[in-house]
């Protein structure tokens, strides 16, 4: 099947009451009960979202879905650029899971083709292209982790290499002919790089085009992403229109700030909470979330009803709810969701032992070391407590390193490793040294 044949295949659920851009025609009449169901689903769609483009088309699509009993086709694309996902990724996953409860279906696209290029969104320079082996290795963990949130029965996992790789060069030229360079330069990151005379490689222009073609191929009703993905999501609407399809609705979720309280949660920034991290690590990180971010974390990550969330916000504002207690509740919910209730109970006990009572945890991991002096920075990296010399040095200078309970502040001094020595970085990382 050619690119154009696939794109123009008629949709089985399209009915005469649906206009070209999701605008409702008078022919579609719903019962009062169906109208209430549309409103109920619309409220779930809208809660916590940053923007929906256009809301009118979403309402029309929901009315058609309720009237015909045909689920909407939801789409989420994830490029496996690293082996793990974090809580920032789960913001949109959580929203889709809520909608799956109404029977809607999700196409989860593992971007094994787009991931080799890398999304230029928010980047000030061209991203390193990943190898096929790297992408495939990362994709395996993505699927396992994503299905901790999404309903497996209503999730269809697909890889966009299945339809992007077979395209001929002539197909690619036809796709490229639907867009202009001026339109591409509307992207803030491209425009900024162009203005600053920094390179923009041609292949980067193809990323939003390929993501848009995913929507054409899958005939998507609603695509989800963060607010930083708006250009890519709207590109899907434009390309579907070019191929004679009903344009998708773009639903954008807020960006979740990381533990620093300022920047987007990111592994590269080290301000993330990974969903596959050990339970006690996840618990400790949740407890370090800035107080001011607690309402937002609850809104985007918890299962609270709107009424419960409003009550929590009032309590935090008037002082009847202590931020620590709110964090404890959120930590328990998140650890239980990703690791189970028993793990949550154990993590709670460990946190109380270590941070409230000041005792060392009972299960400190042990590492075999050579006895004698070693540069403290090198020791922290070699023992896996810090990812790099710069991170180790920063932790020492900020007072985050303890040796046998005593603060260590000299990043240049040697450390004399001895049997049984406990080295601590931050509030959650411990290692006990064992001499060979």
KEBA-603622 format. One line per field, with one value per residue (C-alpha): residue number from 1; x, y, z; residue in three letters. Coordinates in steps of 0.5 Angstrom, whole numbers, padded with zeros to 4 digits, always signed. Layout:
! KEBA-603622
nr = c(NUM, ...) .
east = c(X, ...) .
north = c(Y, ...) .
up = c(Z, ...) .
rest = c(ALA, ...) .
//
This chain:
! KEBA-603622
nr = c(1, 2, 3, 4, 5, 6, 7, 8, 9, 10, 11, 12, 13, 14, 15, 16, 17, 18, 19, 20, 21, 22, 23, 24, 25, 26, 27, 28, 29, 30, 31, 32, 33, 34, 35, 36, 37, 38, 39, 40, 41, 42, 43, 44, 45, 46, 47, 48, 49, 50, 51, 52, 53, 54, 55, 56, 57, 58, 59, 60, 61, 62, 63, 64, 65, 66, 67, 68, 69, 70, 71, 72, 73, 74, 75, 76, 77, 78, 79, 80, 81, 82, 83, 84, 85, 86, 87, 88, 89, 90, 91, 92, 93, 94, 95, 96, 97, 98, 99, 100, 101, 102, 103, 104, 105, 106, 107, 108, 109, 110, 111, 112, 113, 114, 115, 116, 117, 118, 119, 120, 121, 122, 123, 124, 125, 126, 127, 128, 129, 130, 131, 132, 133, 134, 135, 136, 137, 138, 139, 140, 141, 142, 143, 144, 145, 146, 147, 148, 149, 150, 151, 152, 153, 154, 155, 156, 157, 158, 159, 160, 161, 162, 163, 164, 165, 166, 167, 168, 169, 170, 171, 172, 173, 174, 175, 176, 177, 178, 179, 180, 181, 182, 183, 184, 185, 186, 187, 188, 189, 190, 191, 192, 193, 194, 195, 196, 197, 198, 199, 200, 201, 202, 203, 204, 205, 206, 207, 208, 209, 210, 211, 212, 213, 214, 215, 216, 217, 218, 219, 220, 221, 222, 223, 224, 225, 226, 227, 228, 229, 230, 231, 232, 233, 234, 235, 236, 237, 238, 239, 240, 241, 242, 243, 244, 245, 246, 247, 248, 249, 250, 251, 252, 253, 254, 255, 256, 257, 258, 259, 260, 261, 262, 263, 264, 265, 266, 267, 268, 269, 270, 271, 272, 273, 274, 275, 276, 277, 278, 279, 280, 281, 282, 283, 284, 285, 286, 287, 288, 289, 290, 291, 292, 293, 294, 295, 296, 297, 298, 299, 300, 301, 302, 303, 304, 305, 306, 307, 308, 309, 310, 311, 312, 313, 314, 315, 316, 317, 318, 319, 320, 321, 322, 323, 324, 325, 326, 327, 328, 329, 330, 331, 332, 333, 334, 335, 336, 337, 338, 339, 340, 341, 342, 343, 344, 345, 346, 347, 348, 349, 350, 351, 352, 353, 354, 355, 356, 357, 358, 359, 360, 361, 362, 363, 364, 365, 366, 367, 368, 369, 370, 371, 372, 373, 374, 375, 376, 377, 378, 379, 380, 381, 382, 383, 384, 385, 386, 387, 388, 389, 390, 391, 392, 393, 394, 395, 396, 397, 398, 399, 400, 401, 402, 403, 404, 405, 406, 407, 408, 409, 410, 411, 412, 413, 414, 415, 416, 417, 418, 419, 420, 421, 422, 423, 424, 425, 426, 427, 428, 429, 430, 431, 432, 433, 434, 435, 436) .
east = c(+0000, +0003, +0003, -0003, -0007, -0006, -0007, -0014, -0017, -0024, -0025, -0030, -0033, -0034, -0041, -0045, -0045, -0038, -0035, -0028, -0025, -0029, -0035, -0041, -0047, -0054, -0055, -0052, -0058, -0056, -0060, -0060, -0056, -0051, -0050, -0049, -0044, -0040, -0040, -0037, -0032, -0030, -0029, -0024, -0020, -0020, -0018, -0011, -0009, -0005, -0009, -0013, -0013, -0019, -0024, -0030, -0027, -0026, -0033, -0035, -0031, -0034, -0041, -0039, -0036, -0042, -0047, -0044, -0040, -0034, -0028, -0023, -0016, -0011, -0004, +0002, +0009, +0015, +0022, +0027, +0033, +0034, +0033, +0028, +0022, +0021, +0015, +0015, +0013, +0007, +0004, +0001, +0001, -0004, -0009, -0009, -0010, -0016, -0019, -0018, -0023, -0028, -0026, -0022, -0016, -0009, -0003, +0003, +0008, +0015, +0019, +0025, +0025, +0024, +0029, +0035, +0034, +0032, +0027, +0030, +0025, +0028, +0035, +0040, +0044, +0043, +0042, +0047, +0043, +0042, +0044, +0039, +0042, +0041, +0034, +0032, +0035, +0032, +0025, +0025, +0025, +0020, +0014, +0015, +0015, +0010, +0005, +0005, +0001, -0003, -0009, -0005, -0012, -0013, -0006, -0003, +0004, +0007, +0014, +0014, +0020, +0014, +0011, +0017, +0023, +0019, +0018, +0021, +0025, +0019, +0015, +0019, +0019, +0012, +0011, +0016, +0012, +0007, +0011, +0015, +0022, +0018, +0013, +0019, +0022, +0016, +0019, +0022, +0028, +0029, +0028, +0033, +0038, +0037, +0038, +0044, +0047, +0048, +0047, +0040, +0041, +0036, +0034, +0032, +0026, +0024, +0023, +0016, +0014, +0015, +0011, +0006, +0006, +0005, -0002, -0004, -0002, -0006, -0011, -0011, -0017, -0013, -0005, -0002, +0004, +0007, +0006, +0013, +0011, +0005, +0009, +0009, +0002, -0001, +0004, +0000, -0007, -0004, -0001, -0008, -0012, -0007, -0008, -0016, -0017, -0021, -0015, -0013, -0014, -0008, -0008, -0002, -0001, +0003, +0011, +0013, +0018, +0024, +0026, +0030, +0023, +0025, +0027, +0023, +0024, +0030, +0035, +0040, +0039, +0039, +0033, +0028, +0024, +0025, +0019, +0024, +0028, +0028, +0022, +0026, +0030, +0023, +0020, +0026, +0026, +0018, +0020, +0025, +0020, +0019, +0013, +0011, +0010, +0006, -0001, +0002, +0005, -0002, -0006, -0002, +0001, -0004, -0011, -0015, -0021, -0022, -0026, -0020, -0015, -0019, -0019, -0011, -0010, -0014, -0011, -0004, -0006, -0009, -0004, -0008, -0004, +0003, +0007, +0011, +0004, +0002, +0009, +0008, +0001, +0004, +0010, +0006, +0001, +0007, +0011, +0005, +0003, +0010, +0012, +0006, +0004, +0009, +0014, +0011, +0010, +0018, +0020, +0016, +0019, +0026, +0025, +0023, +0029, +0034, +0031, +0027, +0031, +0037, +0039, +0043, +0039, +0039, +0040, +0046, +0050, +0057, +0062, +0069, +0075, +0083, +0085, +0089, +0088, +0084, +0082, +0075, +0072, +0074, +0072, +0065, +0065, +0068, +0063, +0057, +0055, +0056, +0055, +0061, +0067, +0064, +0057, +0062, +0065, +0059, +0056, +0062, +0062, +0055, +0056, +0052, +0057, +0058, +0064, +0061, +0056, +0061, +0061, +0066, +0067, +0074, +0074, +0081, +0083, +0085, +0080, +0083, +0078, +0078, +0073, +0066, +0067, +0060, +0060, +0054, +0052, +0045, +0040, +0039, +0045, +0050, +0055, +0059, +0066, +0069, +0077, +0079) .
north = c(+0000, +0007, +0013, +0016, +0010, +0009, +0016, +0016, +0010, +0011, +0011, +0006, +0010, +0017, +0019, +0024, +0028, +0030, +0036, +0036, +0040, +0036, +0041, +0038, +0038, +0038, +0031, +0028, +0028, +0025, +0023, +0027, +0022, +0022, +0029, +0028, +0023, +0028, +0033, +0028, +0026, +0033, +0035, +0029, +0031, +0039, +0038, +0039, +0041, +0047, +0048, +0044, +0046, +0046, +0045, +0045, +0039, +0035, +0036, +0034, +0028, +0026, +0027, +0022, +0017, +0017, +0017, +0011, +0007, +0008, +0009, +0015, +0014, +0017, +0018, +0019, +0019, +0017, +0017, +0012, +0017, +0014, +0007, +0010, +0014, +0019, +0022, +0028, +0023, +0020, +0027, +0025, +0018, +0019, +0023, +0018, +0013, +0017, +0017, +0009, +0008, +0011, +0006, +0010, +0007, +0009, +0008, +0009, +0010, +0008, +0013, +0008, +0012, +0019, +0017, +0016, +0023, +0026, +0032, +0039, +0042, +0046, +0045, +0050, +0046, +0039, +0033, +0027, +0022, +0015, +0008, +0003, -0001, +0004, +0006, -0001, -0002, +0004, +0002, -0005, -0001, +0004, -0001, -0005, +0002, +0005, +0000, +0001, +0007, +0006, +0000, -0005, -0008, -0001, +0000, -0001, -0001, +0001, +0003, +0008, +0005, +0000, +0006, +0011, +0006, +0004, +0011, +0012, +0018, +0020, +0020, +0024, +0029, +0029, +0030, +0036, +0039, +0040, +0045, +0051, +0053, +0060, +0055, +0051, +0057, +0059, +0054, +0058, +0054, +0054, +0061, +0063, +0059, +0062, +0069, +0067, +0064, +0057, +0051, +0048, +0041, +0039, +0033, +0037, +0040, +0032, +0031, +0035, +0032, +0025, +0026, +0029, +0023, +0018, +0022, +0021, +0013, +0012, +0017, +0020, +0023, +0026, +0027, +0028, +0032, +0037, +0045, +0044, +0040, +0045, +0046, +0038, +0037, +0042, +0040, +0033, +0037, +0041, +0034, +0030, +0036, +0036, +0028, +0029, +0027, +0030, +0034, +0031, +0035, +0037, +0036, +0039, +0038, +0042, +0041, +0038, +0042, +0038, +0037, +0044, +0047, +0051, +0047, +0042, +0035, +0032, +0026, +0030, +0036, +0031, +0033, +0027, +0022, +0015, +0011, +0005, +0008, +0003, +0005, +0008, +0013, +0015, +0016, +0021, +0025, +0026, +0028, +0033, +0037, +0044, +0046, +0051, +0045, +0040, +0043, +0042, +0035, +0033, +0036, +0032, +0026, +0024, +0020, +0026, +0028, +0035, +0036, +0033, +0037, +0044, +0041, +0040, +0047, +0050, +0046, +0048, +0055, +0056, +0052, +0046, +0041, +0041, +0041, +0035, +0031, +0032, +0030, +0023, +0022, +0023, +0019, +0013, +0014, +0014, +0009, +0004, +0005, +0003, -0002, -0004, -0003, -0007, -0003, +0003, +0001, -0001, +0006, +0010, +0006, +0007, +0014, +0015, +0011, +0015, +0022, +0023, +0019, +0020, +0013, +0009, +0005, -0003, -0005, +0000, -0003, -0006, -0005, -0008, -0003, -0002, +0000, +0007, +0014, +0016, +0023, +0024, +0026, +0019, +0015, +0018, +0017, +0010, +0008, +0010, +0015, +0021, +0020, +0025, +0029, +0035, +0033, +0029, +0036, +0040, +0035, +0036, +0044, +0044, +0040, +0034, +0028, +0025, +0020, +0016, +0021, +0027, +0032, +0032, +0039, +0039, +0037, +0036, +0032, +0024, +0020, +0014, +0008, +0003, -0003, -0002, +0006, +0009, +0014, +0018, +0023, +0027, +0024, +0018, +0015, +0010, +0006, +0001, +0000, -0007, -0008, -0014) .
up = c(+0000, -0002, +0003, -0001, -0001, +0007, +0008, +0005, +0007, +0010, +0017, +0019, +0025, +0021, +0020, +0016, +0022, +0023, +0019, +0016, +0022, +0028, +0027, +0029, +0024, +0026, +0024, +0030, +0036, +0042, +0048, +0055, +0058, +0052, +0053, +0060, +0058, +0053, +0059, +0064, +0059, +0057, +0064, +0065, +0058, +0061, +0068, +0069, +0062, +0059, +0053, +0048, +0040, +0039, +0044, +0040, +0035, +0042, +0044, +0037, +0037, +0044, +0041, +0035, +0040, +0045, +0039, +0036, +0041, +0037, +0042, +0040, +0038, +0042, +0041, +0045, +0042, +0046, +0043, +0047, +0048, +0055, +0058, +0064, +0064, +0070, +0074, +0069, +0063, +0067, +0067, +0060, +0061, +0067, +0063, +0058, +0063, +0066, +0059, +0058, +0063, +0058, +0053, +0049, +0046, +0046, +0040, +0044, +0039, +0041, +0036, +0034, +0028, +0030, +0036, +0032, +0030, +0036, +0037, +0037, +0041, +0046, +0044, +0042, +0038, +0034, +0038, +0037, +0033, +0037, +0034, +0032, +0038, +0043, +0041, +0041, +0048, +0051, +0048, +0051, +0058, +0056, +0054, +0061, +0065, +0061, +0062, +0070, +0068, +0062, +0061, +0057, +0055, +0051, +0049, +0042, +0042, +0035, +0033, +0027, +0024, +0021, +0017, +0016, +0014, +0008, +0005, -0001, -0003, -0007, -0001, +0003, -0002, -0003, +0005, +0005, -0001, +0004, +0009, +0008, +0011, +0014, +0017, +0020, +0023, +0027, +0032, +0037, +0038, +0030, +0030, +0035, +0032, +0026, +0029, +0032, +0026, +0029, +0025, +0023, +0020, +0014, +0018, +0024, +0019, +0018, +0025, +0026, +0019, +0021, +0028, +0024, +0019, +0025, +0026, +0019, +0018, +0025, +0023, +0030, +0034, +0039, +0040, +0047, +0049, +0054, +0052, +0049, +0044, +0041, +0034, +0033, +0035, +0031, +0025, +0025, +0025, +0018, +0015, +0016, +0013, +0007, +0006, +0007, +0014, +0020, +0024, +0030, +0037, +0040, +0048, +0052, +0059, +0063, +0064, +0071, +0074, +0078, +0085, +0084, +0083, +0077, +0071, +0067, +0070, +0066, +0067, +0064, +0070, +0075, +0078, +0076, +0080, +0076, +0076, +0077, +0082, +0089, +0093, +0099, +0093, +0090, +0097, +0099, +0093, +0094, +0101, +0098, +0093, +0094, +0098, +0093, +0088, +0092, +0089, +0082, +0084, +0087, +0081, +0075, +0079, +0084, +0084, +0088, +0086, +0085, +0091, +0095, +0091, +0093, +0100, +0100, +0097, +0102, +0108, +0105, +0105, +0112, +0115, +0117, +0113, +0114, +0107, +0110, +0111, +0104, +0102, +0106, +0103, +0096, +0097, +0099, +0093, +0088, +0091, +0092, +0085, +0082, +0087, +0091, +0098, +0102, +0098, +0100, +0108, +0108, +0105, +0110, +0116, +0113, +0112, +0119, +0121, +0117, +0117, +0123, +0128, +0125, +0125, +0119, +0115, +0116, +0109, +0107, +0100, +0101, +0096, +0096, +0096, +0097, +0104, +0104, +0102, +0096, +0093, +0096, +0089, +0086, +0092, +0091, +0083, +0084, +0089, +0085, +0090, +0084, +0077, +0076, +0079, +0078, +0082, +0087, +0088, +0088, +0093, +0098, +0097, +0099, +0105, +0103, +0104, +0111, +0113, +0119, +0120, +0120, +0115, +0110, +0106, +0103, +0096, +0095, +0101, +0101, +0105, +0108, +0107, +0112, +0113, +0115, +0114, +0112, +0106, +0105, +0100, +0101, +0105, +0101, +0098, +0103, +0102, +0107, +0105, +0106, +0105, +0101) .
rest = c(UNK, UNK, UNK, UNK, UNK, UNK, UNK, UNK, UNK, UNK, UNK, UNK, UNK, UNK, UNK, UNK, UNK, UNK, UNK, UNK, UNK, UNK, UNK, UNK, UNK, UNK, UNK, UNK, UNK, UNK, UNK, UNK, UNK, UNK, UNK, UNK, UNK, UNK, UNK, UNK, UNK, UNK, UNK, UNK, UNK, UNK, UNK, UNK, UNK, UNK, UNK, UNK, UNK, UNK, UNK, UNK, UNK, UNK, UNK, UNK, UNK, UNK, UNK, UNK, UNK, UNK, UNK, UNK, UNK, UNK, UNK, UNK, UNK, UNK, UNK, UNK, UNK, UNK, UNK, UNK, UNK, UNK, UNK, UNK, UNK, UNK, UNK, UNK, UNK, UNK, UNK, UNK, UNK, UNK, UNK, UNK, UNK, UNK, UNK, UNK, UNK, UNK, UNK, UNK, UNK, UNK, UNK, UNK, UNK, UNK, UNK, UNK, UNK, UNK, UNK, UNK, UNK, UNK, UNK, UNK, UNK, UNK, UNK, UNK, UNK, UNK, UNK, UNK, UNK, UNK, UNK, UNK, UNK, UNK, UNK, UNK, UNK, UNK, UNK, UNK, UNK, UNK, UNK, UNK, UNK, UNK, UNK, UNK, UNK, UNK, UNK, UNK, UNK, UNK, UNK, UNK, UNK, UNK, UNK, UNK, UNK, UNK, UNK, UNK, UNK, UNK, UNK, UNK, UNK, UNK, UNK, UNK, UNK, UNK, UNK, UNK, UNK, UNK, UNK, UNK, UNK, UNK, UNK, UNK, UNK, UNK, UNK, UNK, UNK, UNK, UNK, UNK, UNK, UNK, UNK, UNK, UNK, UNK, UNK, UNK, UNK, UNK, UNK, UNK, UNK, UNK, UNK, UNK, UNK, UNK, UNK, UNK, UNK, UNK, UNK, UNK, UNK, UNK, UNK, UNK, UNK, UNK, UNK, UNK, UNK, UNK, UNK, UNK, UNK, UNK, UNK, UNK, UNK, UNK, UNK, UNK, UNK, UNK, UNK, UNK, UNK, UNK, UNK, UNK, UNK, UNK, UNK, UNK, UNK, UNK, UNK, UNK, UNK, UNK, UNK, UNK, UNK, UNK, UNK, UNK, UNK, UNK, UNK, UNK, UNK, UNK, UNK, UNK, UNK, UNK, UNK, UNK, UNK, UNK, UNK, UNK, UNK, UNK, UNK, UNK, UNK, UNK, UNK, UNK, UNK, UNK, UNK, UNK, UNK, UNK, UNK, UNK, UNK, UNK, UNK, UNK, UNK, UNK, UNK, UNK, UNK, UNK, UNK, UNK, UNK, UNK, UNK, UNK, UNK, UNK, UNK, UNK, UNK, UNK, UNK, UNK, UNK, UNK, UNK, UNK, UNK, UNK, UNK, UNK, UNK, UNK, UNK, UNK, UNK, UNK, UNK, UNK, UNK, UNK, UNK, UNK, UNK, UNK, UNK, UNK, UNK, UNK, UNK, UNK, UNK, UNK, UNK, UNK, UNK, UNK, UNK, UNK, UNK, UNK, UNK, UNK, UNK, UNK, UNK, UNK, UNK, UNK, UNK, UNK, UNK, UNK, UNK, UNK, UNK, UNK, UNK, UNK, UNK, UNK, UNK, UNK, UNK, UNK, UNK, UNK, UNK, UNK, UNK, UNK, UNK, UNK, UNK, UNK, UNK, UNK, UNK, UNK, UNK, UNK, UNK, UNK, UNK, UNK, UNK, UNK, UNK, UNK, UNK, UNK, UNK, UNK, UNK, UNK, UNK, UNK, UNK, UNK, UNK, UNK, UNK, UNK, UNK, UNK, UNK, UNK, UNK, UNK, UNK, UNK, UNK, UNK, UNK, UNK, UNK, UNK, UNK, UNK, UNK, UNK, UNK, UNK) .
//
